[in-house]
Amino acid sequence: MPSMTTAVIITTYNEPAWLDKVLYGYSLQTDQNFRLIIADDGSGPDTKAIVQKYELTFGTQRLVHVWQKDEGFQKSRIMNKAVATTDDEYLIFSDGDCIPRADFVATHRQ
């Protein structure tokens, strides 16, 4: 039986230092068979720079940055927009300040 396609949706807002640590954690996963979708609730250019840095690691097919204008706390709206960008069968949701342990994705996919 083929394994399900998987995406990790990470919500973030103006915390580029944390997002850098989180994306580094995903770059070290024991199971690399997943896509990353950054659900960005209006962050500035520093966050965009972090995403672009990790596009070199993951590639633009595996790392997608979904951004919306800052109109106050709109986490649910940006999460819905992020979900709408993918047709992956299994979605893992996390926050932009949660650094995953090395087997985080593998454990979910099991």
C-alpha positions in Angstrom: 0.0 0.0 0.0 1.5 3.4 -1.0 2.1 5.8 1.9 0.0 9.0 2.1 1.4 12.3 1.0 2.0 14.5 3.9 2.2 18.2 4.6 3.2 20.1 7.7 1.4 23.4 8.1 3.3 25.8 10.4 1.6 29.0 11.5 3.8 32.1 12.2 3.6 35.8 12.9 6.7 38.0 13.2 8.9 35.5 15.0 11.7 34.9 12.4 14.2 33.7 15.0 11.8 31.0 16.1 10.8 30.1 12.6 14.5 29.6 11.7 14.9 27.1 14.6 11.7 25.3 13.6 12.6 25.0 9.9 16.1 23.8 10.9 14.3 21.1 13.0 12.3 20.0 9.9 15.5 19.8 7.9 16.8 17.2 10.3 13.7 14.9 10.2 14.4 11.2 9.9 11.5 10.9 7.4 11.9 13.6 4.7 8.8 12.6 2.8 6.7 15.7 3.5 6.0 19.2 2.3 6.2 22.3 4.5 3.6 25.0 4.2 4.3 28.2 6.1 1.0 29.9 7.1 2.1 33.5 7.7 -0.4 35.8 9.3 1.1 39.1 8.1 4.8 38.9 9.1 7.3 41.3 7.7 10.4 40.9 5.4 12.5 39.2 8.1 10.2 36.2 8.0 10.2 36.1 4.2 14.0 36.1 4.3 14.0 33.0 6.6 11.6 31.2 4.3 13.8 32.0 1.3 16.8 30.7 3.2 15.1 27.3 3.7 13.9 27.2 0.1 17.5 26.4 -0.7 17.3 23.4 1.7 13.9 22.1 0.8 13.3 23.5 -2.7 10.3 25.5 -3.7 8.2 22.3 -4.4 8.6 21.2 -0.8 8.4 24.6 0.9 5.5 26.9 0.3 5.0 30.3 1.9 1.3 31.4 2.2 1.1 35.0 3.4 -1.7 37.4 4.1 -1.8 41.0 5.0 -1.6 41.8 8.7 -5.2 42.6 9.8 -5.0 41.6 13.4 -5.1 38.1 14.7 -6.3 36.0 11.7 -4.7 32.6 12.4 -7.8 30.6 11.4 -8.0 32.5 8.1 -4.4 31.9 7.2 -4.6 28.2 8.2 -7.6 27.8 5.9 -5.6 29.5 3.1 -2.7 27.1 3.7 -4.9 24.1 3.6 -6.4 25.2 0.3 -2.9 25.2 -1.3 -2.4 21.5 -0.8 -3.9 18.2 -2.0 -1.8 16.2 0.4 -3.7 13.4 2.1 -2.3 13.9 5.7 -1.9 17.2 7.3 0.2 17.9 10.4 -0.4 21.3 12.1 2.2 23.0 14.3 3.1 26.5 15.4 6.1 28.6 14.4 7.7 28.3 17.8 7.5 24.5 18.2 10.8 22.9 17.3 10.2 19.3 16.2 12.2 16.4 17.5 13.9 14.3 14.8 11.2 11.7 14.5 8.2 14.1 14.6 7.1 13.5 11.0 8.0 9.8 11.1 5.9 9.2 14.2 2.9 10.9 12.6 3.3 9.0 9.4 3.4 5.7 11.2 
